[in-house]
Amino acid sequence: MTQVQETIATYGAAWNETDHEARLALLAKVWSAESRYVDPRVSVTGPEELSDYISAVQSAMPGARLVLTGEAEEHHAFVRFHWALVDAAGTTLLPGVDFVTLAEDGRLTQVVGFFDQA
């Protein structure tokens, strides 16, 4: 597994972690204080704000989890990966794609998420 694949896997694991402190520990590996996440519903900066948003998503969709679908694609300092938010039975609730900008150290500096259906 490449460094980028590991980074994206760790980021995905943070979306599935329900414990705030454990989620922050995962985000600390791949996120900086200045990193930004945006999707059609929110724009947040830093690991605390992202963790709070993840918690809100988990509360709105109990039992749902994020599944990475396919390999992340990388060129230069950019990455694209597809994902699906699935329920406990594995039924897709919301598919999407994220576009990522990487810092020189390999951490995520910006994640722009798009939903494939509203």
Secondary structure, DSSP 4 states (H G I P E B T S, - for coil): --HHHHHHHHHHHHHH--SHHHHHHHHHHHEEEEEEEEETTEEEEHHHHHHHHHHHHHHHSTT-EEEE-S--EEETTEEEEEEEEE-TT--EEEEEEEEEEE-TTS-EEEEEEEES--
